[in-house]
Amino acid sequence: MIQRLSRLFLLSFLLPWSQSLHAGTSTTRAEANVPVEIEFVARNPHADPFNEVTLDVLFTDPAGKVHRVPAFWAGGAKWKARYASASPGLHQWRSECNDSSDRGLHEVKGGVEVTRYRGSNPLYQHGPIRVAEDRHHLEHLDGTPFFWLGDTWWMALCSRLKWPHDFQLLTADRAKKGFTVIQIVAGLYPDMGEFDPRGSNEAGFPWTRDKSAINPAYFDMADRRIQHLAENGLAPCVVGCWGYYLSNWSEQAMRKHWRYIVARWGAYPVIWCLAGEGTMPYYLSKDKEQDIERQKRGWTEVGRYVHQIDPFHRLVTIHPSSNSRDTVLDPTVLDFEMLQTGHGDRASVPNTLRQVTGSQTRTPAMPVIDAEVCYEGILEASREELQRLLFWACILDGAAGHTYGANGIWQLNTPEQPFGPSPHGRSWGDTPWTDAYRLPGSYQLGLNKTLLLRYEWWRFQPHPEWAEPHWSDKNYIQPYSAGIPGKVRMTYVPVSWDLPKLTHLEPGSPYRGSLFNPSTGKETSLGNVTGDAQGEWQPPVPPIVRDWLIVLDRVD
């Protein structure tokens, strides 16, 4: 009998719009792109179920295509598989287990009837995220452009961000501000060892202490959080672990870790990040060069493996110390490029621009996102004015989105228990996350994203020559410009006494001009704008000496 969710199931970490199906029943229903869960119970005893048993569920969609979905061990004699599809109609399934004698796991059959999604969550309404055909931006499955505004919650699956109050509070804040992605690590965290008490959640650690098996209870607790993000329109960018764990463990262990992650969360609208700082050795390693080469080879192979086993074809990337391409041996295992460009306040701007512009000239072409730069408040610097500068410098020079971060959130300081020192003995700060989430940069980037989304931002091309002066490798704290010729122009102006002259305006093409305050969102009309005989126009003196965004919108 098909069993709908009850309050008991809600406490068992299933989303209110999901359904659970026990193996051996006939057919259940699910809305398009919304996960459905199927539970299996083994009839044979297994001494080491995690390592002895491999269970897949083969789904045949209405077009006849077969999708091999890995199932995960849920503890005891239970296994579960999660499935989602955008294709309406009947999806028939059967299980396939390496223990073919176990009739609870092998050759069990059923079906899922996928119906139209009726909600308003964009991750389900428009479908999961993919790379657009232009290889420049991201989009949903139905072609709707997807703008990446990420936040950095590396350690948010541990118990220092308590469930439900703390996690739901932070989720609601970021969703309200317009964030679309949360970067979060699947349990093997940075700045600590694998069994550091700071990395446990309500059920302990993700693996047993002898590293022989997964701890399903840990992931049950993590399920609550991952599912809550998706339910609130925030795509989880799941980082498998920090890169140095590959040297401490083994490639085989990392494959098992990743198979488990794909089985648990692949049906959700997630993005896969193979590792954080993929080629960074452990802080106290005595053979760093050897570790770097081992990690580069290993993460390349793990990347191939994730593509091989993921039936949902979620995007794959890797978080780097510099750029993703140079973190693996074969960049084709990546769907898009992440950058990390520094935490040195304005001193990090030159490297940021070199990386953003340089990555777009490399092959194969792929979207580019600066996934870590200048957490707000880190090293008692990188305040909100720098967050605005970095956002617009990256976006107007061709990035497909941008990731924000706040010192205090990534490591989840609390007033009673700051994170404390990293293995190298130094601490990155003690700002509590309850203060850090209120820092003005996160609100201001949300305002700026809202303005950008009024326009066909995915068609924007960098045009630094549209402003004079403009940024160059001799001075990065100068205006940045981009847009669509003849349709819309945006020029971000860092703090300057005068606004720049706008140039290369098309003859006979009047624009409607406005001045946007990137701190408050207030807009001031500049009236109609037409270039002179040389195609130039000088904006008036602004009401305040500060940074501004000049927007020219074509008058039809």
Order of alpha helices (4+ residues) and beta strands (2+ residues): alpha-beta-beta-beta-alpha-beta-beta-beta-beta-beta-beta-alpha-beta-beta-beta-beta-alpha-beta-alpha-beta-alpha-alpha-beta-alpha-beta-beta-alpha-beta-alpha-beta-alpha-alpha-beta-beta-beta-beta-beta-beta-beta-beta
